[in-house]
Amino acid sequence: MDYLKSLDKAITYIEENLGDINVKEVAQVTGYSYYHLTRLFTTVIGESVGSYIKKRRLADAAQKLLYSDKRIIDIAIENGFESSEAFSRAFKSTYKISPSTYRKNRLDVIVGAKRPLKNEILRHLTGNITLKPEIVETKEIKVAGIRGNTTLNDNVIPKLWEQFWQIRKSIPNILPTSRAFGICESGQTIFTMDGETSFSEVVGIEVISFDNIVDPIVTKILPSGKYAVFTHTGSLKNLRNSYEYIWGTWIPGCKEKLDNREDFEVYDLRYLGYDHPNTQFDIYIPLK
């Protein structure tokens, strides 16, 4: 995959020249024409070179707003914006609040948090996540399982699944399909100043009804609605790469509007094990 080396070179150049760069310069560094680099970038990464540069500038600026005392106008200029007004418009478009309010809130949010594309993430994007989701309508889904709390840096979800499989046989009314679900109850995930956040997760299995279900089993209803469905392939150790693509690339650039229903993962017969290279499961993102 020589093209991955070229993309890696392009991204390195972008990161080193984030405040003063244009797409044609990036193309010259890689040896591709402007046209071919644009097509390659869009096909592999899911967005244009220009879009990637803009999002990286905004993400870099967001970090400086939180972790430096620089003036907003200075941050704007450093990140390639001609004025604080132009920076504010672009920032609001992605983060939904002004730079000054973002700094005041002291919260590092996940939506729009475009991180640098390291080589391992590039390889992930080429075969481990569908870049264009399938848009589907689902019926109401009943799930029975267990609930736990986790954080991004201390992920206890694998242990939660181990606990669930131990008590699975005690759950009545399981559907023959035996689809398992991982449901994030966080609402909107937020990174705090120390890089941590706590959120609730329900792991369980699809059931026909909640009849005869008793503690410690909890119940959850996933309402009917519209979803964008991404397929993750490979080890769950790389699941965060898939979510970073969804939240950092696809959502800020998509025309669809997110709904406030919960996102979830669906595990069926394609799931072959936590570390199996051919494991597949779907990630459902709610849409209006």
N, C-alpha and C positions, 0 to 999 in steps of 0.2 A: 504494500500500500504506500507507494511513493508519494501519492497525493496527500497523505496524512503528514508526511514530513514537511511538505510545502505549506499546509495549513498551520502546522505548528510554528513554522518560521514566520508566517504572516501574523499569527496571534502574538508571538514574542515581540515582533516589531511594533505592533499596535500598543502593547503594554508599555514598551519603552518610550513611545512617542505619543502618548494618549492626548496630551493637550494641544499638539500641533501636527496634524496628520490628515491626509486625504486618501481616498481609495486607490487612486492611480499610483501613489507612492508604494502602497502595500503590494500592488500587483507587480511593480518593478522588482521588489525584494524577492518575490517568490519565483519570478521568471515566467509567470503566466501573463496573458493579456488581460486587460481590464475585464473584457467580456467573459473570458473563461474562468477567471478567479471568482467573479460574481456568481456564475452558475455553479461552480464547485462549492463555494461557501454556502450558498442557499440550499443546495442538495444535501450536503453533509450535516450542516449545523442548524438548518431550519430557518435561517434569516439571512438578509443581505449583509455585506461587509459594513455598509454605512449604518445599518440598524444596530449591528453589534457594537460599533464604535460609539454610537450615541448612548446606548444602554450602559456600556462600560464607563463612559464619562460621567453619567448620572450616578451610577453606583459608587464610583470613586469619590465623587463630590459628596454623596450622602455620608460616606465614612468620614470625610473631613469635617462635615457639619457636626458630627457626633464626637469625634475624637481629636479635634483641634480647636484652637481659639481664633483661627483665621477669619477675616471678614468675608461675608457672603460674596461680595463683588470680587474679592481676590480668588476665592474658590471657583467662581464662575469663569474668570479669565484663565486660570490655570488649567481648566478642563475644556477649553476650546470654545467657550461662549463669549459673544461679543459684548454682552451687557448683562447686568443683573436681571433685567426684565426678560430677556430671551431665555436665560437660565431658569428663571422662576416659572415661565410658561411650560418649558420642557419638563421641569421637575414635577409640577402639578399634574401634567398629563400622565406621568408614570406613577407617582406616589400619592396622588389625590389630595395632597396638602402642600402648602408653601414651604420653601426651604427654612424660613424662620420658625414656622410652627413645628416642622420636623425636628429642628434643633432643640426647641423648647420641650418637646415631648420626651426626648432622650430615649427613644425606642428605635431599634434597628429592625425594620420589617422585612419579611421574606418576599413579598410581592415586588417584583422589579429588582431584586437583589442580584444583579448580574455579576457573577464571579468570573475571574479569568478562566479561560478554557485550557486546562492542563492536558497533556497528551493522553492521560488515562480517560479523561472525559470525552475527548475527541473520539477515541476508540469506542467508548460507550455509545456515543451518538450514531456511529456507523452500523451498529447491529444489535443494541440492547434496549432501545426504546423507539417506539413508533413516533416519528416527528409530526405526522399529521394524524390526529385522532379520528376515530369513528364517532359520529354524533348519533346518539340513540335515545329512544324513549323507553323508560322502564315502568313496570307496574310496581305497586307497593310490595316491599319485601320484609318478611318477619325474620328476625335473627335472635337466637338465644345463645348466651355464652357467659363470659366473665369480663369484668372491667378492672383496669389497672391504670396507674399514673406513670408517666415516663418523661424524660427530657431528651433533647437532641444529643447531648454529649454523654448521657448515661442511659442508653437505650435498653430498657428492660423488656421490650416487646417480644423478643425470642423466648424469654423465660415465661412470659405470659401465655404464649402459644403452647409451651410444654405443659403448663398447668392445665390449659384447656383440654389438650388431647387426653390427659389423665382422667378427666371427668366427663368427657364427651358421651360415653355410653349411658350416662345417667340422664341425658336430655331426651325427653319424649318428643314425638311428632316430627322427627327429622324427615325432610323431603328425600326421595330416592336420589335426586341429583347430588346431594351431599355437598353443595357449594359452601365453602367457608368464607368468612368476611372479616376484614380488619377495618374498623371504623374509627376515624379520627374525630374526637369530640371537641376539638380545640376552637371551633368557630373560625377565627383568623389567627394563624400561628404568628407569634411575635418573638423576635430575638431581643433580649434585654441587654443592658450595657455589658454584662459579663459573658455574653454569648449564650446564655442559657434560657430555656423556657420550659415550663411544665405543661403537659396536656394529658387529657384522658383518652384512653383507647379501649374500645370494646372488641374482643375477638370472639367469634362464635360461628354458628352454623345455621343454615336456612331451615325454618320449621314451618309446618302447615298452620299451626295455631300455638297459642301460649297456654293451652289447657294443661293442668297438672305440673306446671313448672314451678319449682320452689327454690328458696335460697340454698346455696349461694349463686344460683344461676340468675343472670339478669336478662331482661328482654329489651329489644330495640326494634323500632319500626323505621325502615328507610322509605320515605314517601315516594310516590310515583313522580316522574318528571323527566326532564331532558338532561343528558350527560354527555360530556366529551370523554371518550374511552381510549386510554393509552395502554399499550401492551409492553410490559417489562420482560426482558429475557435475561436469564443468567442468575448468578448468585444474588441473594438479598443483601449481601454486604455492599453492593453497588446501588441499592435502591435510592439512596440520597441523590445520586447523580441524575436519576430519572426525575425526581421531584424538583431538583434545581433547574432542569431543562423546562419542566412544565411551568413552574412559578417565575423563573427568571427570563425565559425566552418566549414560550408560547402564549401565556396569559397576557403579558403586556402588549403583544402584537396582534392578538386575535380580535376578530370583529364581534365575537360572542360576548354576552354579558354574564358574569358569574352570579350564581344564586347563593343565598346564605344557608342552603342545606349542607349537610356534612359530606365530605369526600370519603371514599372508601376503596378498599382493594377486594377483588374477588378471586378466590383460589378454587380451581376445578381440577379436572383430570390432567391438565397440562402441567400442574405443579408436581415436580419430580424430586423435590428436596431443597433444603436451604441453600446448599452450595452447588447444586447440579447446574452445569453450564447450559443445559437445554430447558431448564425450568421456565415456565411462562405463567404470568397472571396479569389481570387487568386492573388499571387504576381509573376510577370513575370521578370526574370533576363535575360538580353540579352547575348547570346553566339555566338561565331564565328562558 
